[in-house]
Amino acid sequence: MTPLEYCKQKAAQSGSSFTVSFIFLPKIQREAMTALYAFCREVDDVVDECTDFNVAQTKLNWWKTEVLNLYAGTPQHPVTKALQPFVRQFNLAQEHFLEIIDGMEMDLKFNRYEDFKQLQLYCYRVASVVGLLSAQIFGFKNRKTLKYAHDLGMAFQLTNIIRDVGEDARRGRIYLPLDELKKAKVTEEDILQSRESPAVKELMEYQIERAETYYDKALRELPPEDTKPQRVGLMMAAIYRTLLREIKADSAEKVLNNKTSIPPLRKLMLAAKTYFKYA
């Protein structure tokens, strides 16, 4: 199995909404995005699969060293071997890969976030940075596109947090800012015990509104000349925003007990519709 085949397998196993859009990319960009996505999955899996803190920290430290190896031209892992030809071709910054790992370390050290400022740093590291790397791969002429990529990454991660509230709670994690729980008169136990209520509904609708604000902000920031090269990001936005709106339409508090998803065929239709809209 070649390094790229390994990455393709890793991406396929995830069933993520992101990978649906990759098929619309030219071959080189598709391969670069597949390798980038596989890297994100590898470091995320460390946190998800390792129950021992020290083992997980050791593995993340190994990945930090492996990023240094990648930029020194001596990668050891199939994912970094697959990434190697693309880091120079698309000018992908070493610090961005290290920041992604820093975000995964936050998952090791925190299972609560006191306020949105703290959560914002987490979202930046695990999602906005990925957005910046993706924007480099897609290509752009106007540097304002990087602001769009940053805010779209924020929107995606906030959508993930909303969708996964119940699932995260069952793992003892609460990503919703604790000061916002307090303001809404929702307790940590309400979330951990999946207690649906009008207060939880109000809290979740507030989270949805904030995510929608980031989608609006990102789309306003995308310069017209970069719309076409960045349209794969816009496809992802169409899928994720549809998911967000379905959560709200289905009664937002139900995310505690049900995980909303979009069928693969519908994801493909949303992606195709967006692709031709910006062709």
N, C-alpha and C positions, 0 to 999 in steps of 0.2 A: 504494500500500500504506500503510495506516494504521500508526502506531506499535505498536498492539496486535497487528495482523496480523503485523508484523515479529517481535514477541516470540513469537507462537504458532508461527511458522515456525522460529524459533531453537530453541524447546523441542522441537518435533517432530523436528527433525534429530538431536537428541542421543540419542533412544531410551532415555532414563533411566528407572529404576524410579520416580523421584519423580513424574514427570508422569502416570503411570497413576492416581495417587490424586486428581489435580486434578479429574477429571470428577465426583467426588462432592461437590464444593464448590458453594455458591451462586455465581451469576454474578459478583458483585463480588469475592468472595474468590478465585475461580478466576482472574479477570483480574489481580488483584494478585499472586498467586503466580506466574502465568506471566511477568509483568514482572520480578519478583524473580529468578526462575530464569534468565531471559534475561540479566539483568545479570551474574549469576554466570558464565554461559557466556561472555559477552563478555570479561570480564577474565581468565578462565581460558584462553581461546583465545590471548590475547596471549602468555602464557608458553609454551603448547604449540606455537604456530606461528612465533614469532620466534626465529631462531637467533642473531641478533646481540643481545648484552646491552644495548647502548646504545639500539638501536631499541625493544626491549621496555620498557626503563626509561622512555623518552620516552613511549611509549604509555600506560603505567600512570600516569605523571605527568599525562597528558592526562585520564585517567579520574578522577583525584583532583580536578582542576579542574572536570570535568563534574559531579561530585557536589556541589561548591560551587554550580555553576550551577543544579543541580536545586533546591537549597534556597533559592536566591535567586529562583527562579521563571523562570529563563531557560535551560532545558535545550536542548541542541543535537542530541543523538543520539536516534534513535527509541526506544531502551530507556528513557532517562531521561524522555523525553516521555511514554511510557506509564506510568512510575512516578509522575509528578508528582501526579495526583489522589489517589494512595493514601498518600503520605508523611504528609499531614496527617490523612486519614481514619482511618488505622490507627496514627497516632503513631509512625512509623518513624524511628528515631534516625539522624541524619547520621553520627555516629561509627561506627555499625555498618557502613555502606557503605564508609567509609574503612578500617576494620579488615579487611574482606574483601580490599581491594586490598593492604593490608600483608601479608596472607597470601600473595597471589600474588607479591609482591616476595621473600618468603622462598624461593619456588621458583626465582627468578632467582639468588639469592645462595648457596643451599645445595643440594647434592645428596646430603648425608649429615647425619644427626642423631646427636649424640654420646650422648644419653641420652633417656629418656622425657620428662623435664622440658622439654627443647628441642622435642621432637616435640609435646608437649601444647600449647605456645603456637601452633604451626602449625595443629593440629587445631582449636583454639579459634577462630582467625581465619578459617579457610576453611569451617568446618562449624558450630561451636557458635553463632557469630554469626548464621549463616543460620537456625539453629534458633530463636534469639531473635526475629528478624524474622518468621519464620513463625508463631510463637506469638502475636505481636501481631496478625497478620492473621486467624488462626483465632479469636482472642478468648479471654479468661480472666477469672475473678473473683478467683482466689487467686494472689498473686505467687509462691507456691512453684512454680507452673507454669513459671516462667522457669528454675528450677533443673532441672526435668525436661527442658526444651527444650535447655538447655546440655549436659546429659549424654547426651541422645539424639543430639545432633549429634556428640559425641565418638564414640559407638558407631558411627554411620554412617561417619565418616571412618576409623576404625580398620578397619571392614569393607572399605572401599574399598582401603585400603593392603594388607590381606591378599589380597584378590582380585587386585590389580594388581601383586603383587611381581615376577612374571616380566616383565611388560610394562614396568614402570618400570626394571628392571635392564637391559633391552635399550636403554634410553635413557640408561644410565649413572647412574641414580638408585637410591638405597637409602633407604627411609623407616624401615626397622626400626632401632631404636636400636643403635648400634655396640657399646655396652657389653654389651648383651644377646646380640649375636652372639658376642662374646668369651667370655662366660660359657657359652654353649652349644657353644663350640669350633667355631664356623662362621666361615669367613673371608669377607671381601668378595668375593673371587674365586669362592667357592662360589656366592654369590648371582648375581654377574654372569655366571658361566658356566653357570648353571642346573643345578647338581649336586645331584640329589636324594640324600638320605642320612637315616639315622636321626636324626642330630644336627639336620638341617634340619627334619625332621618334629617333633621335640621343640620346636624354636624356634618353629615356626609354631603348634603347639598352644598354646604359652604366649601367643602373640599373640591367638589365638582366645578363650582363657579370659579375657583382660583385656577384650576387646570384649564378651563375654557379661556380664561384671561391670558394664560401663557400661549395657547394656540393662536388667539387673535393677535397678540403682540408679535409672535414669530412671523406670522403671515404678512403683517404690515411691514416688517423689517426686510423681507426678501426683495432685493432689487430686481426690477423687471428683466434686466439682461441676464440674470442668473436663474430665472424661473425654470427654463428648459433643462439645464444641466443638473439642477437640484430636484427634479421632479420625482425621483425615487423617494426622497424624503417627504415630498408632498403626498405620495401614495401611502406611505406609512401613516402620515397625519390623518388621511381620510379614513383609514382602517381604525386607528386608535380613537379618533374623535367620535366615530360611529359607535364604538364600544362604550365610550364615556356617556354618550347620550342615551344608549340603551339601558345602562345602569340607572340613570335618573328616571327614565320612563317606566322602568320596572319597579320603582320605589326604592330609593337609594339605600335605605337601612337594610335591605335584603342581602347586601353584599356580605353581611356577617355570616350568613348561612348558605349562600349560593354564589358560585363563581360564574359570572356572565362571560360568555365567549361568542365569537362570530364563526360560523361554519367556514371551512376552507374555500368552498366555491364562492361564497359571498365576498370573502377577502379578495379573491382573485378578480371578481367583478368590480369591486371598489377600486382596486389597483389599476385595472385596465381603463376604467372610466376616467380616472385621474391622469393616466398616461396620455390618453388621447386629448384630454382637455388642454394639456400644456404642450402638445406635440408641435 
